């Protein structure tokens, strides 16, 4: 499965073929998707910080949140594309 994450969100689900059967995929809460998108922007901005340790500290908790949220929708072997 390929998941595209952009600047907006949708509560619309979809249907994917898992190799054996069609399977319904629930939608993603639009507010949660916007929060993940914002968190990814924070990680990107943190990469530009020059103060030693500041970028790592800023990105650590945010990346834990992003990993948890994406993990709720993507499974091993999926591709997630951020736009």
C-alpha positions as CSV (number, residue, x, y, z in Angstrom):
1,X,0.0,0.0,0.0
2,X,1.2,3.5,-0.7
3,X,0.1,6.3,1.5
4,X,0.4,10.0,0.3
5,X,0.5,12.7,3.0
6,X,0.1,16.2,1.9
7,X,-1.0,19.5,3.3
8,X,-4.7,18.5,3.8
9,X,-6.6,15.6,5.2
10,X,-9.6,13.5,4.5
11,X,-11.9,11.2,6.4
12,X,-12.6,9.2,3.3
13,X,-11.4,5.7,3.4
14,X,-10.4,3.5,0.5
15,X,-10.1,0.0,-0.8
16,X,-6.8,-1.8,-1.4
17,X,-5.9,-5.2,-2.9
18,X,-3.7,-7.1,-0.5
19,X,-2.7,-9.8,-3.0
20,X,-5.6,-12.1,-2.1
21,X,-8.6,-9.9,-1.6
22,X,-9.9,-6.4,-1.5
23,X,-9.7,-4.8,1.9
24,X,-11.3,-1.6,3.2
25,X,-9.0,0.9,4.6
26,X,-10.5,3.5,7.1
27,X,-10.0,7.2,6.5
28,X,-7.6,9.3,8.5
29,X,-9.0,12.1,10.7
30,X,-8.3,15.4,8.9
31,X,-7.2,17.1,12.1
32,X,-4.8,14.3,12.9
33,X,-3.4,14.4,9.4
34,X,-2.8,18.2,9.6
35,X,-1.1,17.7,13.0
36,X,1.2,15.0,11.5
37,X,2.0,17.4,8.6
38,X,2.8,20.2,11.0
39,X,5.0,17.9,13.1
40,X,6.9,16.9,9.9
41,X,7.5,20.6,9.2
42,X,8.9,21.0,12.8
43,X,11.3,18.1,12.1
44,X,12.4,19.8,8.8
45,X,12.9,23.1,10.5
46,X,14.9,21.5,13.4
47,X,17.4,20.2,10.9
48,X,18.5,23.8,10.2
49,X,19.2,24.6,13.8
50,X,22.9,25.2,14.5
51,X,22.9,25.1,18.3
52,X,24.5,21.8,19.4
53,X,21.9,19.4,20.7
54,X,18.9,21.7,20.0
55,X,17.9,20.0,16.7
56,X,18.1,16.6,18.2
57,X,16.0,17.6,21.2
58,X,13.4,19.3,19.1
59,X,13.1,16.5,16.7
60,X,13.1,13.6,19.2
61,X,9.6,14.0,20.8
62,X,8.1,15.1,17.5
63,X,9.5,12.1,15.6
64,X,8.1,9.8,18.3
65,X,4.6,11.3,17.7
66,X,4.9,11.0,13.9
67,X,6.1,7.4,14.1
68,X,3.1,6.5,16.3
69,X,0.6,8.2,14.1
70,X,1.9,6.8,10.8
71,X,2.3,3.4,12.4
72,X,-1.4,3.4,13.1
73,X,-2.1,3.6,9.4
74,X,0.9,2.1,7.6
75,X,2.2,-1.5,8.1
76,X,5.5,-3.0,7.4
77,X,6.3,-2.9,3.7
78,X,4.1,0.1,3.0
79,X,5.4,3.2,1.3
80,X,4.6,6.6,2.8
81,X,5.1,9.7,0.6
82,X,5.1,13.1,2.1
83,X,4.4,16.1,-0.1
